[in-house]
Amino acid sequence: MPVIGIDIGTQSLKAVVVDSDLVLRGEASVPYQPYFPAPGWAEQDPALWLRALKPAIAGAIAASGLAPADIKGIAVSGQLDGCVPVGTDGNALAPCVIWMDRRAVTEVVGIDPDMIRERTGLVLDATHMAAKIRWMRRHVVEAQKAAIWHQPVSFVVAALCGRSVMDHALASTTMLYGLDERAYADDLLALFDIDRGSLPEIGDATATAGTLGRAGADLTGLPAGTPVAVGTGDDFANPIGAGIVAPGTVACSLGTAEVVGAVSDSLRIDEQSLVETHGFLGNRFLVSNPGWLSGGAVTWFLSTFGVSTPGELSALAGQVPAGCDGLTFLPALSGAMAPRWEPGARGAFYGLTAAHGKAACARALLEGCAFAMRDVVDRMQAMDIDTGRIRLCGGGARSRVWAQMRADLCQRPVEIAKVTDASPLGAALLACVAARAADSIDEAVSRMPLRVTAIDPDPAKAEKYETAYRRYRTLFDALVPLYAG
């Protein structure tokens, strides 16, 4: 029973076809870009996602050797924390204010961050949907006519099947979802002056949201009547696509941002606010850090240092010993998310000498991102979350050098998942359950032929990395006075 998985990324929409044996048969993508109308602002036209659906799906089906009539289900994953005002006709009234937009900082001033953390598991932050809704209602005339507020995934699902619904994980990113209630909470809705009826209903990610209507069939090129899953956000689809739906393995997605998280069977909230807690499949929770610019830092390095490919950067880094002879990089090119959330933090190389060249800078950059991952892993371990092994996915997982340094730094086995785009694959597994090709997401994941390469840590590197990691933490703290300036 072949199905389609979709990922609504920031720079492209991706589609994959998974066959009856849960084998990836075809994939394709359609590029687009966000735009930045003012400093700290980031927007995207929701029509870009809808226009990208049909060519991406057609490309994936063609690569699979199947036909549109063979597809028995579809699910959507995608970027979190977007905010789309939608009218009664289902059309967007204004551009989506996407995840990296920080214009709503004034909307969280005066709100008790401890209350938000205890009620929602989130860090009080302008990137979350509740703050963006309040800002748009106050400043965007067209948005004041909104009948419903969508995130990107729920917007596309509604366009496909006519039902406004998002899953528990996406709802738990809004600052309006109470973890105890597993529902929108009256006190949080009142705090942001948001009506419950103006939000999508909440359903399980694997549930059927509806079926493709005429409009959905036109948008996708698939037959009307094809089941559409509720779907989820990319931070949650990534671990699913990497085979992680239960405790025991840390999921580390090495994309533009590096997202690190782990599944917990019980509710755990971080009193230090380094990691956030989200509702997840099967009444579980995903505890995660939403990520720092990691693959994005690699892209910056390539253009800035004149390096051709990530593979060349990795090879350069492999020429330099662990710890880079005292050179340290802070991975805060767009603010810091570890070891603390510091929006004003900036990236830095420290310890440069005349003996340090391009190769040392390459290794320092990779080590700096790995240090931030360790911040998150250590914090989750302190919260009694099982962090026994780490599984890497995404484009950055292709670097064996980067994987080995993470194993050595954390002194844990690291696994490299042989799948670059885990989010659309995770969505495809949700579609399998919604189309009743699997009874549960646990079953679907267990049946998926996941290939991983295991890397063991080198105990001989532990002391050297411990020294380098402590230097990174000392540098971060030393620069705090500059973050506000």
Secondary structure, DSSP 8 states (H G I E B T S, - for coil): --EEEEEE-SSEEEEEEE-TTS-EEEEEEEE---B-SSTT--EE-HHHHHHHHHHHHHHHHHHHT--GGG---EEEEE-SS-BEEE-TTS-BSS-EE-TT--GGGGGGTT--HHHHHHHHSS---TTSHHHHHHHHHHH-TGGGG-SEEE-HHHHHHHHHHS--EEEHHHHTTTT-EETTTTEE-HHHHHHTT--GGGS-EEE-TTSEEEE--HHHHHHHSS-TT-EEE--EEHHHHHHHHTT--STTEEEEEESSEEEEEEEESS----TT-SSEEEE-GGG-EEEEEEEEESHHHHHHHHHHHT---HHHHHHHHTTS-TTGGG-EEE--TT-B-SSS-BTT---EEES--TT--HHHHHHHHHHHHHHHHHHHHHHHHHTT---SEEEEESGGGG-HHHHHHHHHHHTS-EEEES-S-HHHHHHHHHHHHHTTSSSSHHHHHHHS---EEEE---GGGHHHHHHHHHHHHHHHHHTHHHHT-
